[in-house]
Amino acid sequence: MQVLYKSTRGKGETVTASMAILKGLSEDGGLFVPTEIPKLDVPAEKLAQMTYQETAYEVMSRFLTDFTEEELKNCIANAYDEKFDTSEIAPLHEADGAYYLELFHGATIAFKDMALSILPHLMTTAAKKNTVKNEIVILTATSGDTGKAALAGFADVPGTRIIVFYPKHGVSPIQEKQMVTQKGDNTYVVGITGNFDDAQTAVKKMFNDRELAAELDAAGFQFSSANSINIGRLVPQIVYYVYAYSRLVGQGKVKAGEKINVVVPTGNFGNILAAYYAKQMGLPINKLVCASNENKVLFDFFRTGTYDRKRDFILTTSPSMDILISSNLERLIYRLTGEDAQKCAELMKSLSEGGEYTITDEMKKSLVDFYGNYCSEEETKETIHNVYKNSDYVIDPHTAVAAGVYKKYLKDTDDHTVTVIASTASPYKFTRSVMDAVADKAEDKDDFVLADQLSAISGVKVPKAVEEIRTAPVLHDIVVDAPDMPDTVKRVLGIH
């Protein structure tokens, strides 16, 4: 069965998977979605015998149907190799009454590695398939983790350049150091004076700027995206939910066909949408628990049916979730409208022009798969402390938001279904917040000193990703205002 892709705001025109990956965003400003969600027709017992790479092929081949078996297996082999510090790629760790799916064993110690290790290979394969002559310029906004993972993935990949914009005062010191020390002749990192939403809005605007596209084309360039708006980011994320379920079956923790709950700390809505797509494929998921931090725009949406971004933007200790415009929610909204692109486009227009939209009661009923809640900063800190105290297991603030919300879910529902919590970043990315919670020892110590202390109390070696940047020189120091982002892009590409 061939799966094609259409825009959430389009007139029904379709493109192949490889073309959707190359474009990143549809010309009408919509996001690409599959014309249908394929079924996962491999028994759980069989999946339980497979490696991560084999599972990835089973899932991704169902979605990326214009890639040959050889092309896709080659992309997978190049992505999930010794860049990961465990052959399991995404191990499960049982702690404090749940199974933590550790998605931070890649090169940049965050879950973004799971998809961004493969995206460059999918993209360069797609470019060859579609005889693209231009250099591909990956244009990305990051709230902390996507940036470094994308930079690491695309550094020195022939035929590509990558430009990452990040909020100068909205990421952790380790996250920033990871980005600004990035090597690679084709990499550019730019701080902006605004927040993540400012960066993401400006990037989307550049994608839809026909004049800019013509200027780029004349100079031999074309844009694509490494954000989770790119379907090539989303499909690889479905894999690890399938893999986690198959591990639970293989270990006898659940019987094949028995349902599990999945808890995801959520910012841009891509990671939880991947779990939703896994459920649509037939993976036995009961509830999708959407965990927010104090920027609780999604919690309010699930509660009221109104998505309202008109509120203060709060900087928290879980910066990758400091987002008020969750781009990937559009893909879910599209499904809730019964795939009515016009209705979806109207809601998105209402969001961009008026700052909010409200779904119908009928659409709201379809949110029954989801449970939303949030954790305050104090609750997040308390959760890190408690999980460490109860289970001798250290988690980062994003994972703690998920763990804290899971406890609220249990209290609200008394549903003790086996639960997987997406553990999205290594605690070493947020040593200050973690040490504050675990040992009250952060004070005015340097982040790398804190990393050593964290290693001493957790018994987990300081990851290579942190060791490498201790003494690495800063290679990127540009900071601009959000309105100046298009000119900055032209400048770094040498277009005048």
N, C-alpha and C positions, 0 to 999 in steps of 0.2 A: 504494500500500500504506500502510495506516495503522499507525503505530508507537505503541503504548501503553506505559505505564510501570507497573512493579510493584515492590514492596518486596523487598529481599534477605532480610527476615525475615517476610514476610507470608503470607497464606493464598491468594495468587493474585489478589486484587482488583486491578483496573487503573484508572489515571487517564490523562487526556490529557497531552500534553507541557506545555501551558500550566499545567495544575493542578499537575503535578510541580514546575515552576519556582516557582510561587507558594508551595507548601508547603515546599519546601527539603528537609525530612526527613519520612519517613513517620511516621504516628502510632505505629507499633509500634517506632520507634527505628531502623528499617532505612533503607537508602539506595535511592533510585529507580534502577532499571535498565530499559533498553528490553526489551520482550517479545521482540524479535529485533533483531540488528544488521543494518541494511539494507546492501545491496550498493552499492558505488560503481560505477555502470555507465557512467561517462564515460571514453572512452579517454584515456590519459596525454598523447597528442599534442594532443588537443583542450584538455585542462586546461592544457597548456604555453602555450597562446595566451591564457589568461584572466588577468584582474587578480586581486588578492587578494580583492576584493569579490565578483567573479563566482564564484571558487572557493568562497568562504564560502557563497554561496547554494546551490551544487550539493551541498555536504556537509550543511549545516544543514537544508535542505529535506527531506532523507531522514529526519532524526530528528524534526524539529518539525512533524509532519504536520498539526496542527490550526491552524497559522498560515497565512494566505493568502499568496500570492506577494507581493502588495502590502505586507502587514504585515511580512513577513520582509525584503524588500528595503529597506523603510524603516528597519527596525532596523539593518541592515548599513550603509546609507548614513550614518546618524547616528553610528555607532560608529567606522567606519574612514575618518576624514576628516583634516582638517589638524591634529588632535590628535597625529598621528604625524609625525615629522620627516622621513620619507621616503615617497614615493608607493608604494614596494614593500611597505610595512608591515612585512614580515619578510624582510629581505634575507639572502642566504647570503654568507659571507666565507670564502674558502679560506685556510687557514693551518695550518702544521705537520702536514700530511698528513691533514687532515680538513676538512669543510665546517661552519663555525659558523653555525647558524641564529640570527640576532640577533633576539631577541624583546623587545628593550628600547627600541624607538623610540617608545613611547607617552608619555603625559603624566607618568607617574611612574617611567619608565626601568627597569621590570621586566616580566617576562613576564606578570604578572597583568593588565596593561593589555589584553592580547590578548582576554581573556574579559570583564574587568570594564568594558570600554568598551561592550560590547553588552548585558550583563546588565540594567542599568536599563531599557533600551528593551524588552527581552523581557519584563521583569517588569511594566512599566506596560501593555504591550499585553495581557499575560495577564490582568491585573486587569480591564481593560475587557471582555475576552472572557467572563470569568466573573462579570461584574457584582458585583465586590467593592466594598463600600461603606466598609470600614474603611481606616484609614491603614496602610500596610505598614511594619513596623519591621524593618529589616535588622539582624540580630544576628550579629556576626562576631568570631571570635578570630583573631589574626594572629601569625605568627612574624616579621613584619617588612614584607613586601611587599603581601600581600592587603589589609591595613588601608588603606594610602594609596591603592591603586588603587580599592578599593571606595568610599572617601570621595570621591575625585575623580569617580568615576562617578555617585554618587548625590547629590552636593552640590546642593541646591536643586531636586531633581527633585520636582515636585508629587505629593502623595499618599504620600510616603515619608519615613521618618526612618532614620538609620543610627547604630548604636552599635558602636564598635570597642573591643575589649579587647586589650591587648598586654602582654607581660612587661616590666615597667619596666627591668629590668637585662639583658634578653636580645635587644636589637636594636642595630644600629649607630647612632652619633650622627646620621648623615644620615637614616636611616630614621625615628628618633624625631622629629627636627625636621620632617620631611615631614608626619608625622601631627599633631603638636601645634600646627602653624601652619595647619591646614586651616580654610578659611572655609566658610560655609554655615550658614543658620539651622537646618537639620535635621540637623546633624552633631554627634556626641558622641564623644570619645576618652577612654578610661579606662585608666590603667596599673594592672597588678596586681602584687602582691609575689611571686607564684609564677612558674612557667615556662609555656611555651606549652601544654603538655599540661594543666596546671591550668585554663588559660583555655578550651581547647577542650572539656574534660570538663564544665565548668560551663555552657558555652553549649549543649552537647547536652542536658544535664539540664533546662535551661530550656525547650528545645523540647518536651520530653516531660512538662512539668509542667502537668497539666490545670487545676489550680487557678489557676495564673498565667495560662494561656490564657483562662480565664473572666473573670478580672479585667481583662485587656487588652481582651477583646471588649466588656465592659461600658463600657469607656472609649473604644471606637471604634478599637482597634488590633489587628493580628495580626502574628505573627512570620513572617519568611522569612529565608533565609540567603544570604550572598554567598560563603561558603566553597566549596571545591571539592566539598563534599558535595552542593551543588546541581547538578542535571543541566544547568541553564542556564549553569553555569560550564564544565562538562566538554565539552559538544558543540562550543562555539567553539574549544576547544583542539585538537580533531581536525583542524580546518581547516589549521593551519600545517604539519602533517606532510605532508598531501596537497599543499599549495602548494610545500613544499621539494622534494618528489619531482618535481613537474611542472617546477620550475625546472631541476633537474639534467637532466631529459629535454630540455627546451628548449635548454639550453646544450650538449647533446651529451656530458655527463659520464657518463650512463648511457643504455642503450637502454630503450625502453618495455618494461616487464615484468621488467627486470633488478632483482635485489634489492639493497637497501641495509641497512646497520646504523644503528640510532639509539641514541645515548647520552644519558641524561637524569639530571641531578643531582636526587636524589629525597628528599623529606621526607614529605609527606602522601600521596604516591603518585598524585595526580591527573594530573600532567603526563605521566608514563610510562603511566598507564592510557589516556590519550587516544591515545597512540601504539599501544597494544595494540588499542584499538577501531578505529583506522585500519587496522591489519593485518587485523582481523576483517572489515572492510569490503571487503578485497581489495587494499589497498595493498601492493606487494611489499617487505615488510620481512623481513629474515632474522632478526637478533638484536636484542632489546631489552636494552640494557645499563643496568642499574640501578646508579647511582653513589651511594654513601653517604659521609658524613663520619664523624667518630669516634663519632657516635651510630649505630652500624652495625647497628641492629636488623633492617633489611631484608636486609643482606648475610648475617647469621646465619640468617635465615629461609630464604633461597634455598639456603644451604649445608646446613641441617639439617632443614628442614620444620617447625621449631618457632619460633613467634613469641613472644618473651619480652621484656616491657617492664620486668621487674624488674632494673634496672641503674641505675648512676649517670647522671644527665642531664648531659651535657658542653656547656659554652658554647664555641662555636668561632667562627672568623672567617667561617663560612658559616651565619649564624644562621637563615636561612629553612629550613634543613634540620635544625635542632636540635629533633627531634621523636622521641618514642618510641612514639606511637600513630598509625600512618599510616592515617587514616580510610578513604581510598579503596581500600585493599587489600581491604576487605570486598567490594567489587564484583567483584574478581578471585576471591576465595575463593568467592563465590556461583557463579561460572562453573565453578570447579574441582570444586564439589560436584555438578555436573550440575544446577544451579539448584534444589537442595534447600534451601528456605528454612528448614526446621526445623533441618537440620544446620548451616546458616550461623548461625542464631540461637544454637544451642548453643555453637559456637566463640566467638562474640562475647561470650556470657555468661561463658564460661570466661576470656576475656581481661579482662573488667571485674571479675570476682570473684576470680580467682586469678592474674591478671597474665600468663597465657600460654595458648597452645593449640598443638596439634600436628596437622598434616594427615596424611592417610593416604598410604601409599606410592603408591597409585593416583593421588591428587591431585598428589603430588610429580612424577610422570612428566609431568603436563600443564604443568609449569613449564619445559619444554624450550625455549620461546621466549625465556626470560630468562637473562641472565648477571648475577650480582651481585658487586660488589667495593666496596672503600672506600679512601679516602685519609686518611692522618694529616694533622695540621696542618702538619707539616714538609714532607710530600709536596705538599700544596696550595700552599704558599709556593714550593716549588721549581718546580712546574708553571707558575705565573704567570711566574716568572723565565725559565724555559726557552722558553716560547712567545713571550715578548717578545724574547728574545735570538735565537731561530731565525727568527722571522717578523715581527718589528717590530709585533706585535699584542698589545694589552693586554686581558686578560680579568679578570673579577671572581672572587672565591674560589669561588662556587658552580659557575661554568663550569669553573674549574680542577679542582675535584673530579671533574667529568665527564671532562675531558681527561686527568687523571692515571689515572683508572680505565680509560679507553680504551687507554692505553699498557700497562696490566696485561693487558687483554683480548688485545691483539696478542701480547704475550709468551706468554700461556697458550695461544692458539689458532692463531697465525700466520694469522689470517683477515684478508686485506687487502681485503675487500669495501668499496666506497665507503661512507663513514660520515658521518652528520650528527650533530653535537653540539648539543644544545639549549643556547644561550647565554642564560641566564635573567635576567641583570641587568647593567646598565651598571657598568663599573669605578668610575664616579663615585659609586656608592652606598656603596662600601667603600674610599674613598681611602686610609685609613690602612693597611689590610692590603695593598692593591695597591702603594703606594709603598714599604712595608717590603720587599716581595718584589722589586720592580723596581729600586729604587735605594737601599735601606737608608736612607731619608731621613725616616722618619716622626717619630722622636723625640717631642718634646712640642709639635709644631706643631699649630695649629688645623686642623680638617678642611677648611675652605674654602681655606686657604693650600695645603694638600696638593692640593686640586682644581686650583688654578692650576698647581702644579708638574707634575701629571699631564698637564695640557693641553699644557704646554711640551714634555714629552718624547714624548708620543704624537701630537702634531699634531692631536688631536681637540678641538674646541671644548667648553668646559664646558657641559653641557646646561642648557636653560632651567629644568628641574625643580630643579636645584641652585642656579642663580643666584637664582631666586625666593625661596628660603628663607634666603639669606644673612642678610638683615636683617628677615625677617618676624617679627612679634610672636607669642609663645606665646599661643594662645587656649584651650588645654585643659590643665588641670593637676591633674585628679582622679587620685588613686592609692588603690586599695582592696585588701583581702585577697580572695582568690578566693571564700570563702564569702559575702562581702557583695555579689557581683555581681547577684543578683536584686533586692535592695533598691535598688541603684544604678540599675538599669534603670527600676524604678518611679519613683524620684526624678526622673530626667532627663525622664521622660515626663509627670511631674506627676500620677502615680497614688498616692494615699495610702491 
